[in-house]
């Protein structure tokens, strides 16, 4: 049975009752009425008319890592985000005074990107996000259901095998090969969301590197594997820098527009004052 509840925006962080390894699914989006941007749990989509043009940022409404979760998939088109509880420390939960794991909100950085206060941002958001938590706890077996206990045991065995598989997968992910593979996948995802002019010459090379890693043609622990990792990190840093530059440009353009509006208003006030003094 799946538990479903809304992600509350009136709390700094919201506890989610899920054990380490458990998955949660967040669906839905928020639309800001002032700039047309779309915010889901893990991404922000800027419209074509936004300063800097249309783009997709990797930051959404929730800071998963600080809440003890790891995002396994995100889809800015359907606005579905899947994450698993890591069991790792969750600093944001401790700061908010709620039990880990939790879903801490990123209203402050989202507001700063728009040169707004958190109250102004909250007032422009319309829509909602729901949280789904699959319930792995089996209900008590009624006396009439005793013949089905064997089936329940099989189900529990399957869950145990799945848990063991998750542990093995997590260990592989933490191995040198797993970390390098994750770096290549992360870089490819950022390239797909980046400016096409920047991504066009880089994406084929990253795709080729990812294919070689999946076929284990490169040993991640070798000198050649470390060279591949270094190049991928440079690409990722370059992409992150370009995103920050684009965001800074948007902020500067917004600030320039505000300054021009204020200066124009001051000039209008001065003209009105001069006209009144002339009549006097």
N, C-alpha and C positions, 0 to 999 in steps of 0.2 A: 504494500500500500504506500502511495506517495503522499507526503505532506506538502501542501502548497500554501504559501502566505505571501503577502506583499512586502517588498523591501521598503522599510519606513525611511522617510527623508527628514523626520523630526528628531532623529537620534544620530549622535556622532558615529556610533557603531551598534550593530545588532548581532546578538549571539545566534549561532546556528548549531543545533544539536545534531552533530554528525561525528562519527568516530574517525580516527586517522585512516586514510585510504578510501573513505566514503566520498561519493560524488554528489555535487549539487548542480542544478541547472537553473540559470537565470534567463528569463525571457522578457522582452519588452523594451521600450525606449521612452525617452523624454525629449520633447521638442521645445527649444527656447524660442518664444514668440518674438523676441527682439532681434535676433540675428539669423534665425532659421536653422541653427545647428542642431544635430540629432545626437543625443547622448544615450548610450546603452551602458551595460555594466562594465564593459572593458574597452570601448572605443568611442571616439567622437568624430562625427562626420560633418565636415564644413561644406556648405552649399557653394555652387559656382560663383555666386555673387559676393561671397565673403572676401575680405581683404586677403590677397594672396591666392585666391581661387579655390576651387573645390579640392578637398583632400580628406584623408582619414588619419586621425591621430590614434596612437595606441593607448592613450589614457582615457579611461571612462569614469563612471560614477564611483566605482569600488576599487579600493587598494587591496587586492587579493593577497599579495605577498605579506603585507604588514598584518593581515588578519589570519594568517596561518593556512592559506590556500595556495594552490598552484593551478594556473589556468592551463587546461589541456586543449581547448579549442575555443575559437571565437569567430563569429560570422557577422560582419557589419551590415550585411544585406538583410538577413533574417533576424538580427539582433538576439541571437542565442549564444550564451556563454556557458561553457562547462568547466568545472574546476573540482579538484579533489583536496580534501583536508590532508595536510602534510604531517601534522603532529609536531611541527617545529615551533619555536617560540613565536608569539604573535604580539609584537610591541604595541601596536595600535589598540589591541583589546585591553592590555594592561593600563594604557593611558586613559582609556575611556571608562575603565572600571567595570568591564563586562567580561564574562567567561569566554575563553578561547575554545574553538575558533570563532571568528566573527567577521562581519562585513562592514569595515570602516568606510565612510564616505569621503570623497575627494572634492567636496564643494569649494574649499578654499583655493586650491590650484586651478580649478575650472573657472572660478570667478576672476582670479587674477589674470588669466589668459584673455578675458573679455574686458578688463579694466572695470570690473564691477565689485560690489560687496557681495558676500554670500547671501544676504537678504535679497538683494536685487536679482541675483541669479535664481534663487529659489522661487521668487515671485513670477519669473518668466517661464518656468518649466511646466509643461503640460504632458500628461501621460502617466505611465506607471511601469514598474518592473516587478515581476513575480519571482519567487524563489521556490524551487521544487527540491525536496529532499526524499529520495527513495528510502523507505523504511525497511531495513533488513531484519527487524526483530519479529520473530514468529509469535502469533497470539497463542494463548493457552489452548491445549487440545481438549475439546469437550469429550465426555464419555462416549457419545455416539460416534465420534470421529476416530476412535482407537484404531480401526483398520487402516487409517491413513497415516499412522505414525511412521510406518516404514517409508512412505513417500516423503514425509517431512525429513526423515533422516538422510534420504538421498539428496534432498535439496540442501540440507546443511553441509553435506559432504561436498556438493558442488560449490557452495559458497566458500568452504575452506580451501578447496583447490584454487578457486579464483583469487582468494587472498594470498595464497602462496605464490601464484603467478604474478600478482601485483608486486609482491616483495622482490621477486626475482627481476621483474622489469625495472623496478626502482633501482636495484643494485646495478643493473646494466646501464641505466641512465646516468648513474654516478661514476661509472668507469670512464677512463680516458676516451674510449671510442664513443660512449654514450654522450659525453659532454661535447665532443667535437661534432657529432651528428646533430645535437640540439642547437649548437651554434650555427651550423649551416642552415638548418630549418628556420631558425629565428631570423637570420640574415635574408633568406629568400622571402619570408613573409614581409619584412620591412621593405624590400625592394619592390614587391608587388603593390605595396601601398604608397610607394614614393613617386616623385615626379617622373613621368615616362622618359623625359629627356635624360635624367640621371640613371634610371633603371635599365634602359635599353642596352647599353654596352656591358653592363655588369651582370644582369640576370642570367644570360646563357652560361657564363663562366661559373656562377654559383650553382646553377642547376647541374652542370657537369661535375663539379666538386661533390655535390650531394649524392649524385649517382655513383661516383667512385667510392664514397664512404659506405653507402648501402651495400655495395658489392665487396666491401672490405679489400679493395685494391690498394688502400693506404692504411698503414698501421698508425693509429693516433699517437702511440707512445714513441714512435720513431722520430728522427730528425725531420724527415719529410712531412710527417703528420703535424709536427709543431710548426713547420713553415706554413702549411695550409691553415692552421688555426690562427696564426699571426695575420695572414692576409685577410681572413674572414673578419677578424676583430677590427682591422683597419677599415674594411668596408662598412661594418656596423657603426663604428665611431663616426665615419664620414656621413652616413645616413642620419644618425642621431643629431649631428651638428647641423645638417641641412634642415632638419625639422625644427630645431631650435631657432635657426636663422629665419626661417619662414614665419615662425610664431613671433619672433621679435619684430620682423617687418610689419606684421599685422598690427601688433601693439603700437608701433611707431606711427603707422598710418592712422590708426584710431585716435591716438593722442594728437596728431597734427590736425585732424578734423575737429576735435573738441576745442583745441586752441583757436582755430580759425573762427569757429562759431562764437566762442566767448569774446574774442577780439571784435568781431562784427557787432555783437550785442553792445559792447562798450562804446563803439563808435556811434551806434544809434542813440545811446543814452546821451552822449556828448552833444550830438546834433540837436536833440530835443531840448537839452539844457540851454544851448546857445540861442535857439529860437525864442525860448521864454525870456531870456535876458534881453534879447533885442526888442521884444514887445514892451518890456518894462522901461 
